[in-house]
């Protein structure tokens, strides 16, 4: 089965779209960074590195320090699909991030977006 073309999109390109989307709704880049950090475990330096090197989405998630163990609590519709029912793990991770950014743009409180947890919930594997 051929891989979906979104897997090859540059994370930097998608990141810029996320920033533009939330800023139109009065939210900040720092909040997007917090959401990404919560989901993937990237710190500020790691996030800057993947943006600067323009890694694709597949590499971005493959190199993520630690996918948040509470990511499975992310549910609902995104792009017409229920995120909890997406079978491809990479596509599901991409849609998790899309869903979190959508919730941020819609004005949800950060504690609700992060499923009651914060940055402290993410512990990279040692």
Secondary structure, DSSP 8 states (H G I E B T S, - for coil): ----GGGGSBHHHHHHHHHHHHHHTT--HHHHHHHHHHHH---HHHHHHHHHTT-BHHHHHHT-S---TTGGG--SEETTEEGGG--SHHHHHHHHHHHHHHHHHTT--HHHHTTT--GGG-----
